[in-house]
Amino acid sequence: MIPTTETYAELQRAYEYFNRELFNSELPACLITLQRERRTLGYFSPKKFVHRKLGQVVDEIAMNPSYFSIRTITETLSTLVHEMVHQHQHHFGKPGRRGYHNKEWAFHMERVGLIPSDTGEAGGKKTGESMDHYIADSGPFAVACNQLLTETFTLSWLDRFPPERPKSHPPTGSSGKGYADDSESETDGLEHDYDELDQEIREALAVVEPPPESPVNKSNRCKYTCPVCKTNLWGKPEVVAFCGGEHCNKVQFVANQE
């Protein structure tokens, strides 16, 4: 299977399944994309794409593949359905002002079995600017998702270098903590603990170490710059060199690690 084809086919299959099971097949076709928005799980953007020849306009639901490897498949699919609720409200309801999750949105989240919460846990506020959700035990989403996963459904491809390590609870909020609904993407950090991940994910990432924050210099060379004429040269560490430029008066080059 071609990786691109397999990845998008799985997401499209999930979208069509949840549209049928949770939304009575009411949602129109959309374009699902993979977007690495910084510290964002996903977002919904209405009327984002148009067909070059047909003129058909469709919505976008974006998913961040960076987090596929540090969240369970169920959690990732709950993000997809979270954005599908936004899509449903856009077409059949009255969304709140940009970034605001109103009572109508909260009602439809609960209807599909995702409980809105600004903390991602029970007891959180159900409306507001920054909203997450948690999955209702035995709710419609949980039941439908469990059924889907018994049909050998999976998300096959995982990011080998996920950017975050999640905490004990899911990331929170839109316009703020994990969701960038209505195309907003400024979000707070997400932290996870690899030790709490599913065994399947731990095994897939067992030999993977996240890359260092700064690239390691393996060249064993230094860059030297003349502070007067800005001429550069490269050499081994501890080299002492003087510039022979016309106006530099043999000033010593300054070392900068390459």
N, C-alpha and C positions, 0 to 999 in steps of 0.2 A: 504494500500500500504506500502511495506517495504521502509523505508527512503532511503537506499542506491540505491535500484532499481529505485525508483521514481526520485531521483536527477540525476542519470546518464542517465536515459531514456529521461528526459527533455532536457539535454544538447545534447544528440545524435540526438534527434528529431530536435533541432534547427540547428545543424551542417548539417544534411541531407537536411533540408529545404533551408538554405542559399547556400549550394553547388548547389542545383538545380536552385534556383532563381537568384543567382549572379555569379556563376562560371560554368554554363552550365554542371553541374555534372562532371566536369573534375577532381576534387580533389580525390585522392585515399583515401581509408579508413585510419583513424588514431586512436590513442588511446587517448581519452580525460581523463585527470586526474584532481583531485583537489589537489592543492599544496599551502601551506601557506608560500610562499616565502615572506620574510619580505618586506612590503611596495611595493609589486609588484602585478599588476592586472592580468597579465597573461604572458605566453611566448610560443614560438614555438621552438621545438627541433627536427631536422630531424633525421630519422632513429634511433630512441631512443629505440625501443622495437623489440624483435624477438620472434616468436612463438617457444615454447620449442620443439614441434614435427615436425611442418611443415616447420620451418625455414623462415617463412614469416617475413619481416622487415617492420615496420610501423613507422610513425612520431608520435610525441607527441604534443598535444596542452593542455597546463595547464591553469586552471582557479583558481583564488584565492577566495575561498568561504567567506573569511573574509569580503569582500566588497560587497557581494550580498545584504546585508541589508542596506547599506548606499549609494547605487547607484540605479537608476531606472533599471527596467528590460531592457529597451531599451539601456541604457548605458552599462549594463553588456553584452548584446548581441553584441553591437558594438565592445567590446573587443574580443569576439569570432571571429567576422569577421575580425578584425585587424590581428589576428594571422592566419586566413585562407588565407589572402593576402600573408603573409610570406610563408605559405605552397605552395601557387600557384607559387610564384616567385622561390622557391627552385626547384620545379619540371619542370617549363616551362620557366624560365627566368635566369637571372644572378644576384644573390644577391650580394650586396656590401660586402666588407670585414667585418669581425666579428663586429657586433654592429652598422654598418653604414647603414643608410637608403638612398638609391640612387634614381635617377630620375625614374628609371623603377618601383621601389616600390611605389613612390609617384603617378605615373601615374595610377597604378592599384588600389591604394587606392581611388583616385578620380573617377575612373571608377565605383566602387561599391557604391560611395556616401559617403565616409568618407574622409574628407579633412585633409591631413597631416599638422601638425603645431607643432613647437617645444614648443609653449606656450599653446596648446590646444584651441586656440582662433583664430579668423580671423586675418590675417596679419602676422602670425608667419612664420618662415622658413619652407620650405617643405621638405628639405633633411638635413641630419646630423646625429650625434651620438645619440642625445636624442630627440625622436620624440613622439608626441601624435597625436590626431586627434580630430576633431569635426564633428558632423553629418550634412550633407548638407540637408537643407530644401527641401522636395519633391524629394530628390535624390533616387537612386535605393535602398539603404539600408533602408532609412526611409519608403519608400513605401512598401517594402517587410516586414519590421518589423511590421508596422502597420497592415498589412494583417495577419501576424502570430498571433499577439495579439488579433485579433478579433476572432480567432479560439480557444478561451479559453486556450491559452498557458500561462504558468506561470513558475516561478522558485519557487517551493513550500517551500523550507527549507532555513531559514535565520539564520545567526550567531547571537546568543543572546548577545555576547560580542565583537562587532567589535572593532578593534584596533585603528582606526582613526576616526576623525570627519571631513568630507570633507569641503573644502572651496567653494566659489561661482562658480569656474570653475573646469573641470575635471582634474585629475592628469596628469602630462606630462611625456613624454619621455620613451625611452628604455634605456638601459645601464645607465639610470639615473633617471627617474622620473615616475615610474608607470608601465612601461613595461620592461620585461627582455627578449627581443627577442634573439634568438640564444643562449639560456641558460645563458645569463648574468643576474644577479639579484641584483647588487648593485644599490639601488634607493634612491631618496630623499623622504622626508616626504610628506604625504597627509593629508590635513585637510578638514573637512566638517562641516556643520552646520545642526544638526538634525532638526531644525525648518524649513529648506527648503526641507525636504524630502517629498515624496508622502504621502498622508494621510494614505494609506494602510500600508506603512512601519512604520509610526509613531505609528499607533495603535498596530502593531505587537510588537513594542519595548517599548510600553508605560510603562510597569512595570519593565523594565530592567535598571539596573544601572551597568555601566562597573565596573569590579573589581578594587580594589585599586592597585596602582603600586607596593606596598610592602605589604606582608601579615601581617594582624593584629594579634598581639599576644593575644590570648584569654585564654591562660593557666594560666595567673597570676603567672608565675614562671620565675625565672632568672637562667641562667647558670653561675656558678662560676668556675674559673680556677685558679689553683695555678701557679703563674708566674715562679716558679722554676722547679717543676717536671711535670707540665702540667696536674695534676690530675683534673678531673671535678666533680662537684656536682651541684645539682639543689635544689632550695629552693625559698621561697617567697622573694619579693623585700625587701630591707633593712636588709636582714640577714647579720650578721657579723660572719665570720668563719675563722679559722686558720688551716693551713695544719700541720698534725702530721707526715709528711714524715721524714725519717731518716736524710736527708740533708737539709730540708727546714727551720728548726729553727723557726717553728711556724709562717711562713710568712702568711699574710692575703690573702685570696682568692679574686680575682678580678671579679667583676660582669660583665656579658655580657648578654644583653637581648636575650632570646631564640627566 
